[in-house]
Amino acid sequence: MRGYFAIGIEGVSKPMNVGSLFRTAHAFGTSFVFTVAADYSRAQGARSDTSDTPGHLPFYAFPDVSSMILPQGCRLVGVELVEGAVELPSFRHPKCAAYVLGPERGTLTDAMIERCEFTVRIPTAFSVNVGIAGAIVLYDRLISLGRFAERAVSPGGPTEPIPEHVFGEPVMGRRAERYRSVPPTDETEPS
């Protein structure tokens, strides 16, 4: 899967659940984890983050929304039960994304929602544990962007293996320049 993702939380109501969120993100292959305006320490989260995510990956503790810095090209996705949010099964995940969740006894602040390029909601009847919500979002990202065999038509697993990836020819010299200067269209044929 190309690109990268990160996950974080704004505010903290239950540090053990943040540790669980970080551990789950680590298992899914996150690039970094973060908190925003949160009273959270690595020692608090270590009780549930048995993989010691901040010991293996970058961990950022931003004091507030305005100080939050993300890599260039990284798109911020809020996960919240708010009106106008895209339902997760209909959301196309960005190649490079940082997902931010709110605390369990609250929601993302207006400043954070305004900062988010996208806001998604998990279609549940009510709010779920922040660790569970993070796992659902990351699993959805994995199945929608990952490379897996097609689902079987009848119950059970796939009947055909994943086809081998086929690499195209290298693009070098004048061909490479042509691709950089001409926007791709259906009529554009490589020479």
C-alpha positions as CSV (number, residue, x, y, z in Angstrom):
1,M,0.0,0.0,0.0
2,R,1.4,3.4,-1.0
3,G,1.4,6.5,1.2
4,Y,1.3,6.6,5.0
5,F,-1.1,7.4,7.8
6,A,-1.0,8.6,11.4
7,I,-3.5,8.7,14.1
8,G,-4.1,10.9,17.1
9,I,-6.5,12.3,19.6
10,E,-7.6,15.7,20.7
11,G,-8.0,15.9,24.5
12,V,-7.9,12.8,26.7
13,S,-10.5,11.5,29.1
14,K,-9.2,7.9,29.5
15,P,-5.4,7.5,29.0
16,M,-5.6,3.7,29.0
17,N,-7.8,4.0,25.9
18,V,-5.3,6.3,24.2
19,G,-2.6,3.6,24.8
20,S,-4.9,1.1,23.2
21,L,-5.5,3.3,20.2
22,F,-1.8,3.8,19.8
23,R,-1.1,0.1,20.1
24,T,-3.7,-0.7,17.5
25,A,-2.4,1.9,15.1
26,H,1.1,0.5,15.6
27,A,-0.2,-3.0,14.6
28,F,-1.8,-1.5,11.5
29,G,1.5,0.2,10.5
30,T,1.1,3.8,11.4
31,S,3.9,6.2,10.7
32,F,3.4,8.4,13.8
33,V,1.0,9.1,16.6
34,F,0.0,12.3,18.2
35,T,-2.1,14.1,20.9
36,V,-3.5,17.6,20.8
37,A,-4.3,19.6,23.9
38,A,-4.1,16.4,25.9
39,D,-2.8,15.6,29.4
40,Y,-1.2,12.2,28.4
41,S,2.1,10.6,29.3
42,R,3.8,7.6,27.9
43,A,3.8,6.0,31.3
44,Q,0.0,6.3,31.5
45,G,-0.5,4.7,28.1
46,A,2.0,1.9,28.7
47,R,-0.5,0.0,30.8
48,S,-2.5,-0.7,27.6
49,D,0.1,0.0,24.9
50,T,2.1,-3.1,25.4
51,S,3.9,-2.6,22.1
52,D,5.4,0.8,23.4
53,T,4.4,2.6,20.3
54,P,6.0,6.0,21.3
55,G,9.2,4.0,21.9
56,H,9.2,2.8,18.3
57,L,7.6,5.6,16.3
58,P,7.5,9.4,16.4
59,F,5.1,10.7,19.0
60,Y,4.0,14.3,18.9
61,A,2.3,16.1,21.8
62,F,0.9,19.3,20.3
63,P,-0.3,21.8,23.0
64,D,-3.2,23.1,20.9
65,V,-4.8,22.9,17.4
66,S,-2.9,25.9,16.1
67,S,0.5,24.4,16.9
68,M,-0.3,21.1,15.1
69,I,2.2,20.6,12.2
70,L,1.7,17.8,9.7
71,P,3.9,16.7,6.8
72,Q,3.4,18.5,3.5
73,G,0.7,16.7,1.6
74,C,-0.8,15.0,4.7
75,R,-4.6,15.4,4.8
76,L,-6.3,15.7,8.2
77,V,-9.4,13.5,8.7
78,G,-11.6,14.1,11.7
79,V,-13.5,11.1,13.0
80,E,-16.6,12.3,14.8
81,L,-20.4,11.9,14.9
82,V,-21.3,15.3,13.4
83,E,-23.8,16.4,10.9
84,G,-22.3,16.5,7.4
85,A,-19.6,13.9,8.1
86,V,-19.1,11.3,5.4
87,E,-20.1,7.8,6.5
88,L,-16.9,5.7,6.7
89,P,-18.0,3.0,4.2
90,S,-18.5,5.7,1.5
91,F,-15.2,7.5,2.2
92,R,-12.2,7.3,-0.1
93,H,-9.1,7.5,2.1
94,P,-6.3,9.9,1.1
95,K,-3.0,8.3,0.2
96,C,-1.3,10.3,3.0
97,A,-3.6,11.0,6.0
98,A,-3.6,11.8,9.7
99,Y,-6.8,10.7,11.5
100,V,-7.8,12.6,14.6
101,L,-10.4,11.4,17.1
102,G,-12.0,13.3,20.0
103,P,-12.0,12.3,23.7
104,E,-14.5,9.7,24.9
105,R,-16.3,12.2,27.1
106,G,-16.4,14.9,24.5
107,T,-16.0,15.7,20.8
108,L,-13.5,17.3,18.5
109,T,-13.4,21.0,19.1
110,D,-14.8,23.4,16.5
111,A,-11.2,24.6,15.8
112,M,-10.2,21.0,15.1
113,I,-13.2,20.3,12.9
114,E,-12.4,23.5,11.0
115,R,-8.8,22.4,10.5
116,C,-9.9,19.0,9.1
117,E,-10.1,18.6,5.4
118,F,-12.5,15.8,5.8
119,T,-14.8,14.5,8.6
120,V,-16.0,11.0,8.7
121,R,-18.4,9.1,10.9
122,I,-18.7,5.5,11.8
123,P,-22.3,4.5,11.1
124,T,-23.2,3.3,14.6
125,A,-26.2,4.1,16.7
126,F,-24.0,5.8,19.4
127,S,-20.4,6.6,20.1
128,V,-17.9,3.7,20.7
129,N,-14.7,3.5,22.6
130,V,-11.9,5.6,21.1
131,G,-9.6,2.6,20.7
132,I,-12.4,0.7,18.9
133,A,-13.2,3.7,16.7
134,G,-9.6,4.0,15.7
135,A,-9.4,0.3,14.8
136,I,-12.5,0.5,12.7
137,V,-11.1,3.5,10.7
138,L,-7.7,1.9,10.2
139,Y,-9.3,-1.5,9.2
140,D,-11.5,0.4,6.7
141,R,-8.4,2.1,5.3
142,L,-6.6,-1.2,5.0
143,I,-9.3,-3.0,3.1
144,S,-10.0,-0.1,0.8
145,L,-6.4,0.8,-0.1
146,G,-4.7,-2.6,0.4
147,R,-4.1,-5.3,-2.2
148,F,-6.2,-8.4,-1.4
149,A,-8.0,-11.1,-3.3
150,E,-11.6,-10.4,-4.3
151,R,-14.2,-11.4,-1.8
152,A,-15.8,-14.7,-2.6
153,V,-19.3,-14.6,-4.1
154,S,-20.6,-17.2,-1.7
155,P,-19.7,-17.5,2.0
156,G,-16.1,-18.3,2.7
157,G,-12.7,-17.2,1.4
158,P,-11.4,-16.3,-2.0
159,T,-11.2,-19.0,-4.6
160,E,-8.5,-17.3,-6.7
161,P,-5.1,-16.0,-5.6
162,I,-4.2,-12.3,-5.9
163,P,-2.8,-11.7,-9.5
164,E,0.9,-10.9,-9.6
165,H,1.7,-7.2,-9.9
166,V,2.8,-6.2,-13.4
167,F,5.4,-3.4,-13.6
168,G,5.4,-1.0,-16.6
169,E,8.4,0.0,-18.5
170,P,10.7,2.5,-16.9
171,V,10.0,6.1,-17.9
172,M,13.3,7.8,-18.8
173,G,14.8,10.5,-20.9
174,R,12.4,12.3,-23.4
175,R,9.5,10.0,-22.5
176,A,9.8,11.1,-18.8
177,E,9.9,14.8,-19.9
178,R,6.8,14.2,-22.0
179,Y,4.8,12.8,-19.1
180,R,5.8,15.7,-16.9
181,S,4.8,18.4,-19.4
182,V,1.6,16.9,-20.9
183,P,-1.4,16.3,-18.7
184,P,-2.6,12.7,-19.0
185,T,-5.7,12.0,-21.1
186,D,-7.3,9.0,-22.6
187,E,-5.9,10.0,-26.0
188,T,-2.3,10.4,-24.8
189,E,-0.3,7.4,-26.0
190,P,3.3,6.7,-24.9
191,S,5.8,6.9,-27.8
